[in-house]
Amino acid sequence: MPGIVLFVLPFVAGILGAHFLLYYTVVHFFSVGSSAARLLVFFVPFALTMSIVIAIALLMTHRNTATQIIVHAEMIWIGFFINLLMAIAGVWLFRLLFNVAGLQVDMRAVCFAGLAAALLLTAWGMFNAISPKITEETVLINNLPDAWRGKKIVHLSDVHLGPIRQVPYLEKVVAMVDEIDPDLILITGDLFDGMSGNLDRFVSPLSKLHAKRGVYFATGNHEGYLKLTAPLTAIRKTHIRILDNEVESIDGLQIVGVSFPEHDKKDDSKEALRLGKMIDKDMPSILMFHTPTDVSVSADDRGQQQNKTYFAPNIDFTFAKANGIDLQLSGHTHQGQFFPFTLLTHFIFKGYDYGLHVNGDFHIYVTSGTGTWGPPMRTHSKSEIAVIKLFPKK
């Protein structure tokens, strides 16, 4: 309980502070004098923001077209409001600069310009989010079998299928992957968003994901929000192979799938130790783990190991390096999706929030994600289908 309070109180204070900033800006620059008008300026945006809690609750109890539309609209508002706050900060910065320079300017016009910028950025972000880009990286691996030389691995993560990322978007992604003609597809968690338990509508398009050497999946944190049952049931209706702390050998290449640590596991490090004994350290290996962190994470009696992957990540990758992993594939960060969260993810994960990183023989590729979570927009990152090409290290 104390931990929840320590999180909730700053969060509520931040929400109130953000809406007060909006309120003060409008009242100050537009000289709003009516008490009724002032109340509307504050409480209408605040009610729109706080309604997201009610909208999600309705969706989880009554999943239908209406509740999905409401949640989608609420998420767009949240994204727009964040962009609006950035615009308001810009408005006050302009005001400061004009005052320092001794210039007179129509601040109402500046406010309208900020509003237009926030609207345009939101529209661009929504378009960018549904326009996934294909990125390619080359990874050099010791003792790579000839069967894997030059082969293509598609890395998908954080698609977040649900009320916002629906079947049409998934079909678009599947079609793009099909054009790549991959040898292997690896999905590193958060395939589903965790807000809706009826996932059968995604089974058919997921069944169209094909690769010459198979499609593999390891869970992320959002599958856990649905207690794993619904997501894994849906995936098992397809040909996608779930790797739940398992090792699969394919033509001399090991695929190691690690499930995201669950709240009810007392000590995930024991599971990591068991898995490490299954890995042949003399064979080239690819590790699938949802977060760009170390796998071996101990938990306290309340199962708090997830906090170690969220806010204080261990990025020494001890497990991977000790077990001869050549390449770790992760997601989770979304590369922040939009400012200022891009700065936050970069800071929290100490630079391991996106891209290919090389440390000796160990590589890690962190994707920005194929879908979105929360506001359906990306203004400072891209929705991504990552293609990893393997070659032997000389």
The 8 nearest C-alpha neighbors of each residue, nearest first, counted from 0:
[[1, 3, 2, 4, 5, 6, 7, 301],
 [2, 0, 4, 3, 5, 6, 7, 8],
 [3, 1, 5, 0, 4, 6, 7, 8],
 [4, 2, 0, 6, 5, 1, 7, 8],
 [3, 5, 7, 1, 6, 2, 8, 0],
 [6, 4, 2, 3, 7, 8, 1, 9],
 [5, 7, 3, 4, 8, 9, 10, 2],
 [8, 6, 10, 4, 9, 5, 3, 11],
 [7, 9, 11, 10, 6, 4, 5, 12],
 [10, 8, 12, 11, 7, 13, 6, 5],
 [9, 11, 7, 13, 8, 12, 14, 6],
 [12, 10, 14, 8, 13, 9, 7, 15],
 [13, 11, 9, 15, 10, 14, 16, 8],
 [12, 14, 16, 10, 11, 15, 9, 17],
 [15, 13, 11, 17, 16, 12, 10, 18],
 [16, 14, 12, 18, 13, 17, 19, 11],
 [15, 17, 13, 19, 14, 18, 12, 20],
 [18, 16, 20, 14, 19, 15, 13, 21],
 [19, 17, 21, 15, 20, 16, 22, 45],
 [18, 20, 22, 16, 21, 17, 23, 15],
 [21, 19, 23, 17, 18, 22, 24, 16],
 [22, 20, 18, 24, 19, 23, 25, 17],
 [23, 21, 19, 41, 25, 20, 24, 40],
 [22, 24, 26, 20, 25, 21, 27, 19],
 [25, 23, 27, 21, 22, 26, 28, 20],
 [24, 26, 22, 27, 28, 23, 29, 21],
 [27, 25, 31, 23, 30, 29, 24, 28],
 [28, 26, 24, 30, 25, 29, 23, 31],
 [27, 29, 25, 30, 26, 24, 107, 106],
 [30, 28, 26, 31, 25, 27, 107, 24],
 [31, 29, 26, 27, 28, 32, 25, 33],
 [30, 32, 26, 29, 33, 37, 36, 27],
 [33, 31, 30, 34, 37, 36, 26, 35],
 [34, 32, 36, 35, 31, 37, 38, 30],
 [33, 35, 37, 36, 38, 32, 31, 39],
 [36, 34, 38, 33, 37, 39, 40, 32],
 [35, 37, 39, 33, 38, 34, 40, 31],
 [36, 38, 40, 34, 39, 35, 33, 41],
 [39, 37, 35, 41, 36, 40, 42, 34],
 [38, 40, 36, 42, 37, 41, 43, 35],
 [41, 39, 37, 38, 22, 42, 43, 36],
 [42, 40, 22, 38, 39, 43, 44, 45],
 [41, 43, 45, 39, 44, 46, 38, 40],
 [42, 44, 46, 45, 39, 41, 40, 47],
 [45, 43, 47, 46, 42, 41, 48, 40],
 [46, 44, 42, 48, 47, 43, 49, 41],
 [47, 45, 43, 49, 48, 44, 42, 50],
 [48, 46, 44, 50, 45, 49, 43, 73],
 [49, 47, 45, 46, 50, 51, 44, 77],
 [48, 50, 46, 51, 47, 52, 45, 53],
 [51, 49, 53, 47, 52, 48, 46, 54],
 [50, 52, 54, 49, 53, 73, 48, 55],
 [53, 51, 50, 55, 54, 49, 56, 48],
 [54, 52, 56, 50, 51, 55, 57, 49],
 [55, 53, 51, 57, 56, 52, 70, 50],
 [54, 56, 58, 57, 52, 53, 51, 59],
 [55, 57, 53, 59, 54, 58, 52, 60],
 [58, 56, 54, 60, 55, 59, 61, 53],
 [59, 57, 62, 55, 61, 66, 56, 60],
 [58, 60, 56, 57, 195, 61, 194, 62],
 [61, 59, 57, 58, 62, 56, 55, 195],
 [62, 60, 58, 57, 59, 63, 66, 56],
 [61, 63, 58, 66, 59, 60, 67, 195],
 [64, 62, 65, 66, 61, 67, 58, 68],
 [63, 65, 67, 66, 68, 62, 69, 162],
 [64, 66, 68, 67, 63, 69, 62, 70],
 [67, 65, 69, 58, 68, 63, 64, 70],
 [68, 66, 162, 64, 70, 69, 65, 71],
 [67, 69, 71, 65, 66, 70, 72, 64],
 [68, 70, 66, 72, 67, 71, 73, 65],
 [71, 69, 73, 67, 72, 54, 68, 74],
 [70, 72, 68, 74, 69, 73, 163, 67],
 [73, 71, 75, 69, 74, 70, 68, 76],
 [72, 74, 70, 76, 75, 71, 51, 69],
 [73, 75, 374, 77, 71, 76, 72, 373],
 [76, 74, 72, 78, 374, 73, 77, 79],
 [75, 77, 79, 73, 74, 78, 80, 72],
 [78, 76, 74, 80, 75, 79, 374, 73],
 [77, 79, 374, 75, 81, 76, 80, 74],
 [78, 80, 76, 82, 81, 77, 121, 83],
 [79, 81, 83, 77, 82, 78, 76, 84],
 [82, 80, 84, 78, 83, 79, 77, 85],
 [83, 81, 79, 85, 117, 80, 84, 86],
 [82, 84, 80, 86, 117, 81, 85, 79],
 [85, 83, 87, 81, 86, 82, 80, 88],
 [84, 86, 88, 82, 83, 87, 89, 81],
 [85, 87, 83, 89, 113, 84, 88, 90],
 [88, 86, 90, 84, 89, 85, 83, 91],
 [87, 89, 85, 91, 86, 90, 84, 92],
 [90, 88, 86, 92, 87, 91, 93, 85],
 [89, 91, 87, 93, 92, 88, 86, 94],
 [92, 90, 94, 88, 93, 89, 95, 87],
 [91, 93, 89, 95, 94, 90, 88, 96],
 [94, 92, 96, 90, 91, 95, 97, 89],
 [93, 95, 91, 97, 92, 96, 98, 90],
 [96, 94, 92, 98, 93, 97, 99, 91],
 [95, 97, 93, 99, 98, 94, 100, 92],
 [98, 96, 102, 100, 94, 99, 95, 101],
 [97, 99, 101, 95, 100, 96, 102, 94],
 [100, 98, 96, 101, 97, 95, 102, 94],
 [99, 101, 97, 98, 102, 96, 95, 103],
 [102, 100, 98, 99, 97, 103, 96, 95],
 [103, 101, 97, 100, 98, 104, 99, 96],
 [102, 104, 101, 97, 105, 98, 106, 100],
 [105, 103, 106, 102, 97, 109, 108, 94],
 [104, 106, 107, 108, 109, 103, 110, 28],
 [107, 105, 109, 108, 104, 110, 28, 94],
 [106, 108, 110, 109, 105, 28, 111, 29],
 [107, 109, 111, 106, 110, 105, 112, 104],
 [108, 110, 106, 112, 107, 111, 113, 90],
 [111, 109, 107, 113, 112, 108, 106, 114],
 [110, 112, 114, 108, 113, 109, 115, 107],
 [111, 113, 109, 115, 110, 114, 116, 108],
 [114, 112, 86, 110, 116, 111, 115, 117],
 [113, 115, 111, 117, 112, 116, 110, 118],
 [114, 116, 112, 118, 113, 117, 119, 111],
 [117, 115, 113, 119, 114, 118, 120, 112],
 [118, 116, 114, 120, 83, 82, 115, 119],
 [119, 117, 115, 121, 116, 120, 122, 114],
 [118, 120, 122, 116, 121, 117, 123, 115],
 [121, 119, 123, 117, 122, 118, 124, 116],
 [120, 122, 124, 118, 119, 123, 79, 117],
 [123, 121, 119, 125, 124, 120, 118, 126],
 [124, 122, 120, 126, 121, 125, 127, 119],
 [123, 125, 376, 377, 378, 121, 127, 122],
 [124, 126, 376, 128, 122, 123, 127, 375],
 [127, 125, 123, 128, 124, 129, 122, 130],
 [126, 128, 124, 130, 125, 129, 377, 123],
 [127, 129, 376, 377, 125, 126, 130, 382],
 [130, 128, 126, 127, 131, 125, 382, 168],
 [131, 129, 127, 128, 126, 132, 382, 381],
 [132, 130, 382, 383, 129, 384, 369, 381],
 [131, 133, 383, 384, 382, 134, 130, 381],
 [134, 132, 384, 385, 383, 135, 131, 386],
 [133, 135, 385, 386, 132, 384, 383, 136],
 [136, 134, 386, 387, 385, 133, 137, 388],
 [135, 137, 387, 388, 386, 138, 134, 355],
 [136, 138, 388, 387, 389, 139, 135, 390],
 [137, 139, 389, 388, 390, 140, 136, 387],
 [140, 138, 392, 390, 391, 389, 137, 141],
 [141, 139, 391, 392, 143, 390, 138, 325],
 [140, 142, 392, 143, 391, 283, 139, 360],
 [143, 141, 144, 391, 140, 283, 282, 392],
 [142, 144, 391, 141, 140, 283, 145, 147],
 [145, 143, 146, 147, 251, 142, 148, 252],
 [146, 144, 148, 147, 143, 391, 149, 390],
 [145, 147, 144, 148, 250, 150, 251, 143],
 [148, 146, 150, 145, 144, 149, 389, 143],
 [149, 147, 390, 145, 150, 389, 146, 391],
 [150, 148, 389, 390, 388, 147, 151, 146],
 [149, 151, 147, 148, 388, 389, 182, 152],
 [152, 150, 388, 181, 182, 387, 386, 153],
 [153, 151, 183, 387, 386, 184, 181, 182],
 [154, 152, 386, 184, 385, 181, 185, 183],
 [153, 155, 185, 385, 186, 184, 386, 152],
 [156, 154, 186, 384, 369, 185, 153, 187],
 [155, 157, 187, 368, 186, 188, 158, 330],
 [158, 156, 189, 368, 159, 190, 370, 369],
 [157, 159, 370, 369, 190, 156, 160, 189],
 [160, 158, 192, 191, 190, 157, 189, 370],
 [159, 161, 191, 164, 192, 158, 165, 190],
 [160, 162, 164, 163, 192, 165, 191, 159],
 [161, 163, 67, 164, 165, 160, 71, 195],
 [164, 162, 161, 165, 71, 160, 67, 375],
 [165, 163, 160, 161, 162, 168, 159, 166],
 [164, 166, 167, 168, 163, 161, 160, 162],
 [165, 167, 169, 168, 170, 201, 164, 200],
 [168, 166, 170, 169, 165, 171, 164, 172],
 [167, 169, 171, 170, 166, 165, 164, 172],
 [168, 170, 166, 172, 171, 167, 173, 165],
 [169, 171, 173, 167, 168, 172, 204, 166],
 [172, 170, 168, 174, 169, 173, 167, 175],
 [171, 173, 169, 175, 174, 170, 176, 168],
 [172, 174, 170, 176, 175, 171, 208, 177],
 [173, 175, 177, 171, 172, 176, 170, 178],
 [176, 174, 172, 178, 177, 173, 171, 179],
 [177, 175, 173, 179, 178, 174, 172, 180],
 [176, 178, 174, 180, 179, 175, 173, 209],
 [179, 177, 175, 176, 180, 174, 181, 173],
 [178, 180, 176, 177, 181, 175, 153, 151],
 [181, 179, 177, 178, 176, 182, 210, 151],
 [182, 180, 151, 210, 183, 179, 152, 153],
 [181, 183, 211, 210, 151, 212, 152, 150],
 [182, 184, 152, 210, 212, 181, 213, 214],
 [185, 183, 214, 153, 152, 154, 210, 215],
 [184, 186, 215, 154, 214, 216, 153, 155],
 [187, 185, 216, 155, 156, 188, 154, 215],
 [186, 188, 156, 289, 217, 287, 216, 288],
 [187, 189, 219, 218, 190, 217, 289, 156],
 [190, 188, 157, 219, 191, 221, 159, 222],
 [189, 191, 158, 159, 188, 157, 160, 156],
 [192, 190, 159, 160, 189, 193, 161, 222],
 [191, 193, 159, 160, 221, 161, 194, 189],
 [192, 194, 221, 224, 225, 195, 191, 222],
 [195, 193, 192, 59, 161, 196, 58, 55],
 [196, 194, 193, 197, 59, 161, 62, 58],
 [195, 197, 229, 198, 225, 194, 193, 230],
 [198, 196, 195, 199, 229, 200, 62, 233],
 [197, 199, 200, 201, 196, 233, 229, 230],
 [198, 200, 202, 201, 197, 233, 203, 236],
 [199, 201, 198, 202, 203, 166, 197, 204],
 [200, 202, 199, 203, 204, 198, 205, 166],
 [203, 201, 205, 199, 200, 204, 206, 233],
 [202, 204, 206, 205, 201, 200, 207, 237],
 [205, 203, 207, 206, 202, 201, 170, 169],
 [206, 204, 202, 207, 203, 208, 201, 237],
 [205, 207, 237, 203, 204, 208, 202, 238],
 [208, 206, 204, 205, 209, 203, 173, 177],
 [207, 209, 206, 205, 173, 210, 177, 204],
 [210, 208, 207, 214, 213, 211, 177, 184],
 [209, 211, 182, 183, 213, 181, 212, 184],
 [212, 210, 182, 213, 183, 181, 209, 180],
 [213, 211, 183, 182, 210, 214, 249, 184],
 [212, 214, 210, 183, 211, 184, 215, 209],
 [213, 215, 184, 239, 185, 183, 240, 210],
 [216, 214, 240, 185, 239, 241, 186, 184],
 [215, 217, 186, 241, 242, 187, 185, 240],
 [218, 216, 187, 258, 188, 242, 256, 241],
 [219, 217, 188, 258, 259, 222, 187, 189],
 [220, 218, 188, 189, 259, 289, 221, 222],
 [219, 221, 223, 222, 259, 189, 224, 218],
 [222, 220, 224, 193, 223, 189, 219, 192],
 [223, 221, 227, 224, 220, 225, 219, 193],
 [222, 224, 226, 227, 221, 225, 220, 261],
 [225, 223, 221, 193, 222, 226, 220, 227],
 [224, 226, 223, 227, 193, 222, 229, 196],
 [225, 227, 223, 224, 228, 222, 229, 230],
 [228, 226, 223, 222, 225, 230, 229, 231],
 [229, 227, 231, 226, 230, 232, 225, 222],
 [228, 230, 232, 231, 196, 227, 233, 225],
 [231, 229, 233, 232, 227, 228, 222, 234],
 [230, 232, 234, 233, 228, 229, 227, 235],
 [233, 231, 229, 235, 230, 234, 228, 236],
 [232, 234, 230, 231, 236, 235, 199, 202],
 [233, 235, 231, 236, 237, 232, 230, 239],
 [236, 234, 232, 237, 233, 231, 239, 238],
 [235, 237, 234, 233, 202, 232, 238, 206],
 [238, 236, 206, 235, 234, 239, 202, 205],
 [237, 239, 240, 206, 236, 235, 214, 234],
 [240, 238, 214, 237, 215, 234, 241, 216],
 [239, 241, 215, 216, 214, 238, 242, 235],
 [242, 240, 216, 215, 217, 243, 239, 234],
 [241, 243, 256, 245, 217, 244, 216, 240],
 [244, 242, 258, 245, 257, 256, 241, 217],
 [245, 243, 257, 256, 258, 242, 274, 246],
 [244, 246, 242, 243, 256, 255, 247, 257],
 [245, 247, 255, 254, 256, 253, 248, 278],
 [246, 248, 254, 253, 249, 255, 245, 242],
 [249, 247, 253, 252, 251, 254, 250, 246],
 [250, 248, 252, 251, 253, 247, 212, 254],
 [249, 251, 252, 248, 146, 144, 147, 253],
 [250, 252, 249, 248, 144, 253, 282, 283],
 [253, 251, 249, 283, 248, 250, 284, 254],
 [254, 252, 248, 284, 247, 285, 283, 249],
 [255, 253, 285, 247, 246, 284, 286, 248],
 [256, 254, 246, 286, 245, 287, 285, 253],
 [255, 257, 242, 287, 244, 245, 217, 243],
 [258, 256, 244, 288, 243, 287, 217, 259],
 [259, 257, 218, 243, 217, 244, 260, 256],
 [258, 260, 219, 218, 220, 261, 289, 257],
 [261, 259, 258, 267, 305, 262, 304, 264],
 [262, 260, 263, 264, 259, 223, 305, 302],
 [261, 263, 302, 264, 303, 260, 305, 304],
 [262, 264, 261, 302, 265, 301, 260, 303],
 [265, 263, 261, 262, 266, 302, 267, 260],
 [266, 264, 298, 302, 300, 263, 267, 299],
 [267, 265, 298, 297, 268, 264, 269, 296],
 [266, 268, 270, 269, 297, 296, 264, 271],
 [267, 269, 295, 271, 296, 297, 270, 266],
 [270, 268, 272, 271, 267, 266, 273, 295],
 [269, 271, 273, 267, 268, 272, 274, 266],
 [270, 272, 268, 274, 269, 273, 295, 275],
 [271, 273, 269, 275, 270, 274, 268, 276],
 [274, 272, 270, 271, 276, 275, 269, 277],
 [273, 275, 271, 277, 276, 272, 270, 244],
 [274, 276, 272, 277, 278, 273, 271, 322],
 [275, 277, 274, 273, 278, 272, 279, 322],
 [278, 276, 274, 275, 279, 246, 273, 245],
 [279, 277, 275, 276, 280, 274, 322, 246],
 [278, 280, 281, 282, 277, 276, 322, 253],
 [279, 281, 323, 282, 322, 278, 283, 324],
 [282, 280, 279, 283, 323, 142, 278, 284],
 [281, 283, 280, 279, 284, 252, 253, 251],
 [284, 282, 252, 253, 325, 143, 142, 281],
 [283, 285, 253, 324, 325, 252, 254, 282],
 [286, 284, 326, 254, 327, 255, 325, 324],
 [285, 287, 327, 255, 256, 254, 328, 326],
 [286, 288, 256, 328, 187, 255, 327, 257],
 [289, 287, 257, 329, 290, 187, 286, 328],
 [288, 290, 329, 187, 219, 330, 188, 331],
 [289, 291, 329, 292, 331, 330, 288, 308],
 [292, 290, 329, 365, 351, 330, 289, 314],
 [293, 291, 314, 290, 313, 312, 316, 294],
 [292, 294, 316, 313, 314, 295, 317, 318],
 [295, 293, 318, 296, 292, 271, 316, 288],
 [296, 294, 268, 271, 293, 318, 267, 297],
 [295, 297, 268, 267, 294, 304, 298, 293],
 [298, 296, 266, 268, 267, 304, 295, 299],
 [299, 297, 304, 266, 302, 303, 265, 296],
 [298, 300, 302, 301, 303, 265, 297, 304],
 [301, 299, 302, 265, 298, 303, 266, 264],
 [302, 300, 299, 303, 298, 262, 265, 263],
 [301, 303, 262, 298, 299, 300, 263, 265],
 [304, 302, 305, 298, 301, 299, 306, 262],
 [303, 305, 298, 306, 307, 302, 297, 296],
 [306, 304, 307, 308, 303, 309, 260, 262],
 [305, 307, 309, 304, 308, 303, 310, 311],
 [306, 308, 311, 312, 305, 304, 309, 310],
 [307, 309, 312, 305, 306, 310, 311, 292],
 [310, 308, 306, 307, 311, 312, 305, 347],
 [309, 311, 306, 312, 307, 308, 347, 348],
 [312, 310, 307, 309, 308, 313, 306, 347],
 [313, 311, 308, 307, 292, 314, 310, 309],
 [312, 314, 292, 293, 315, 311, 307, 308],
 [313, 315, 292, 316, 293, 312, 291, 348],
 [314, 316, 317, 313, 293, 292, 318, 320],
 [317, 315, 293, 314, 319, 318, 320, 292],
 [316, 318, 320, 315, 319, 321, 293, 295],
 [319, 317, 321, 316, 320, 294, 295, 322],
 [320, 318, 324, 322, 316, 317, 321, 323],
 [319, 321, 323, 317, 322, 318, 324, 316],
 [322, 320, 318, 319, 323, 317, 324, 316],
 [323, 321, 319, 320, 324, 280, 318, 275],
 [322, 324, 280, 320, 321, 325, 319, 284],
 [325, 323, 319, 284, 322, 326, 320, 285],
 [326, 324, 361, 284, 362, 285, 360, 283],
 [325, 327, 362, 285, 363, 324, 361, 286],
 [328, 326, 363, 286, 285, 287, 362, 364],
 [327, 329, 364, 287, 363, 286, 365, 288],
 [330, 328, 289, 365, 291, 290, 288, 187],
 [329, 331, 366, 365, 289, 290, 156, 332],
 [330, 332, 290, 333, 289, 157, 329, 368],
 [331, 333, 334, 352, 330, 335, 344, 367],
 [334, 332, 367, 335, 368, 336, 331, 330],
 [335, 333, 332, 367, 352, 336, 341, 353],
 [334, 336, 341, 340, 333, 337, 344, 332],
 [337, 335, 377, 380, 334, 333, 379, 341],
 [338, 336, 379, 378, 377, 335, 340, 341],
 [339, 337, 340, 341, 379, 342, 335, 378],
 [338, 340, 341, 342, 337, 343, 335, 85],
 [341, 339, 335, 343, 338, 342, 337, 344],
 [342, 340, 335, 338, 339, 343, 344, 334],
 [343, 341, 345, 340, 339, 344, 346, 338],
 [342, 344, 340, 346, 345, 341, 347, 339],
 [345, 343, 347, 346, 341, 335, 342, 348],
 [344, 346, 350, 342, 352, 343, 348, 347],
 [345, 347, 349, 343, 344, 348, 342, 350],
 [348, 346, 344, 349, 345, 343, 310, 311],
 [347, 349, 351, 345, 350, 346, 352, 344],
 [350, 348, 346, 347, 351, 345, 352, 344],
 [349, 351, 345, 352, 348, 346, 353, 347],
 [350, 352, 348, 349, 353, 291, 345, 365],
 [353, 351, 345, 350, 334, 348, 332, 344],
 [354, 352, 365, 351, 366, 334, 367, 355],
 [353, 355, 365, 364, 366, 356, 352, 351],
 [354, 356, 364, 363, 365, 357, 362, 353],
 [357, 355, 363, 362, 364, 354, 358, 351],
 [358, 356, 362, 361, 359, 363, 355, 360],
 [359, 357, 361, 360, 362, 356, 363, 320],
 [358, 360, 361, 357, 362, 325, 320, 356],
 [361, 359, 358, 325, 362, 357, 140, 141],
 [360, 362, 325, 358, 359, 357, 326, 324],
 [363, 361, 357, 326, 356, 325, 358, 327],
 [362, 364, 327, 356, 326, 355, 328, 365],
 [363, 365, 355, 328, 354, 327, 329, 366],
 [366, 364, 353, 329, 354, 330, 328, 352],
 [365, 367, 330, 368, 353, 354, 364, 329],
 [366, 368, 333, 334, 353, 383, 330, 382],
 [369, 367, 157, 156, 366, 333, 383, 370],
 [368, 370, 382, 383, 158, 157, 156, 384],
 [371, 369, 158, 368, 157, 159, 382, 128],
 [372, 370, 375, 159, 158, 373, 376, 157],
 [373, 371, 374, 159, 375, 370, 192, 157],
 [372, 374, 74, 375, 371, 78, 77, 376],
 [373, 375, 74, 78, 75, 376, 77, 372],
 [376, 374, 371, 125, 373, 75, 372, 128],
 [377, 375, 125, 124, 128, 374, 378, 127],
 [378, 376, 124, 336, 128, 337, 380, 379],
 [377, 379, 124, 337, 380, 336, 376, 120],
 [380, 378, 337, 377, 336, 338, 341, 381],
 [381, 379, 336, 377, 378, 334, 337, 367],
 [382, 380, 383, 377, 128, 367, 131, 127],
 [381, 383, 131, 369, 128, 368, 370, 132],
 [382, 384, 369, 132, 131, 368, 381, 133],
 [383, 385, 133, 155, 369, 132, 134, 154],
 [386, 384, 134, 154, 153, 133, 383, 135],
 [385, 387, 153, 135, 152, 134, 154, 151],
 [386, 388, 152, 136, 151, 137, 135, 153],
 [389, 387, 151, 137, 150, 149, 136, 138],
 [390, 388, 138, 149, 150, 148, 137, 139],
 [389, 391, 139, 148, 149, 140, 138, 392],
 [392, 390, 140, 143, 139, 141, 393, 142],
 [391, 393, 139, 140, 141, 390, 142, 143],
 [392, 391, 141, 139, 140, 390, 142, 143]]
